[in-house]
């Protein structure tokens, strides 16, 4: 299946039909969406990775796996239900640079720990190099904990561009691969997404996303 994108919902909101309450309208709009076609979604996501290399003390740098295709549980605010999600690495847009943050805290410059460079796809994972700021009294203790493997969790933050939702128990062929949702939970296959930041975290939702 070759995905085609739909315009985002913020280009225009549907209006209720005559005599139709908000709840009925919401149900009608949800059911009227084409099935198994990528839906454009401006909402952000977070996905975990892992440190994957030996630290370089001279440059305060270390390599990491920042994302994988391992399914993780998410809450979908559009349909108001939990589902599993897979980020397809072939659909990732990886910047040459993005900030390295502490636990996705992006509302102040104080939580910028350094830089993420060289992010790229490697099979079904995405890898990058973390460069921690030097001569920074706040960053130094965090770098030492990462260097000494006391902190190994990594989490990538980004924005979905398009995805395909598969209802429980159903299957879909996407880019020549067959994906099947579980019996009790739908599966979202995100076919196009943009990486925006990467964070050092305590707990990684994806056990494959951590430093080693």
Secondary structure, 3 states (H helix, E strand, C coil): CCCCCCCCHHHCCCCCCCCCCHHHHHHHHHHHCCCCCCCCCCCEEEEEEEECCCCECCCCEEEEEEEECCCEEEEECCCCEEEEEEECHHHEECCCEEEEEECCCCCCHHHEEEEEEEEEEECCEEEEEEEECCCCHHHHHHHHHHHCCCCCEEEEEEEEEEEEEECCCCEEEECCEEEECCCCCEEEEEEEEEEEEEEEECCCCCCCEECC
